[in-house]
Amino acid sequence: MTGTSTHLISMSGRGRSNDNAHIERLWRTLKYEWTILSGARFVEDYKQLLPEFINWYNNLRPHQALGYQTPTEVLENKVKDSLIL
């Protein structure tokens, strides 16, 4: 990076110190709730496991921070609300 760069590094665009917290939580969930319990050990195991995990995490697993809804439910509700306006 040069001294003249005006770009700020922030995943959320807010410049907060906890910008990385969301992805860290995702990796923690992958590690403890999915990978260890499934017994994955080899690359082939992970190639099958990761798409299953992403589907489960987004479509089936309720999230406390989202009022015990799935991310897909929250997104669908936002889309419905935006269409009504």
C-alpha positions in Angstrom: 0.0 0.0 0.0 1.1 3.5 -0.7 0.8 6.4 1.6 -1.6 8.1 -0.8 -4.3 5.3 -0.6 -7.7 6.4 0.6 -9.1 2.9 1.0 -10.1 1.7 4.5 -9.9 -1.9 5.4 -13.2 -3.0 6.9 -15.5 -5.9 6.1 -18.6 -4.2 7.3 -17.7 -0.7 6.1 -18.0 0.7 9.6 -14.4 0.6 10.6 -15.2 -1.3 13.8 -12.8 -3.6 15.6 -15.3 -6.5 15.5 -15.7 -6.5 11.7 -14.3 -10.0 11.6 -16.6 -11.4 14.3 -19.2 -12.7 12.0 -16.9 -14.8 9.9 -15.1 -16.0 13.1 -18.5 -17.2 14.4 -19.2 -19.0 11.2 -15.8 -20.8 11.4 -16.4 -21.7 15.0 -19.8 -23.2 14.2 -18.2 -25.1 11.3 -15.5 -26.4 13.5 -17.4 -27.4 16.6 -21.0 -28.1 15.4 -20.2 -29.7 12.1 -16.6 -30.8 11.4 -15.7 -32.5 14.7 -19.0 -34.2 15.0 -18.9 -35.6 11.4 -15.4 -37.0 11.8 -14.1 -35.3 8.6 -10.3 -36.0 8.2 -9.5 -35.8 4.5 -9.9 -33.3 1.7 -12.5 -35.5 0.1 -14.5 -35.4 3.3 -14.4 -31.6 3.4 -15.4 -31.3 -0.3 -18.6 -33.0 0.6 -19.0 -31.5 4.0 -18.7 -27.8 3.2 -21.6 -27.4 0.8 -23.8 -29.4 3.2 -22.7 -27.1 6.1 -23.4 -23.9 4.1 -26.9 -25.2 3.2 -27.6 -26.2 6.8 -26.2 -23.0 8.3 -28.2 -20.7 5.9 -31.4 -22.7 5.5 -31.9 -24.9 8.5 -30.1 -23.6 11.6 -31.9 -21.0 13.6 -29.6 -18.1 14.8 -30.1 -16.5 18.2 -28.9 -13.1 16.8 -31.7 -13.3 14.2 -34.5 -14.0 16.6 -34.2 -17.7 16.1 -34.8 -17.5 12.4 -32.5 -18.8 9.6 -30.5 -16.3 7.5 -32.7 -17.4 4.5 -35.9 -16.5 6.4 -34.5 -13.1 7.4 -33.6 -12.4 3.7 -36.9 -13.6 2.4 -38.8 -11.4 4.9 -36.7 -8.4 3.9 -37.4 -9.0 0.2 -41.2 -9.4 0.9 -41.1 -6.1 2.9 -39.3 -4.3 0.2 -41.9 -5.5 -2.4 -44.8 -4.3 -0.3 -43.3 -0.7 -0.1 
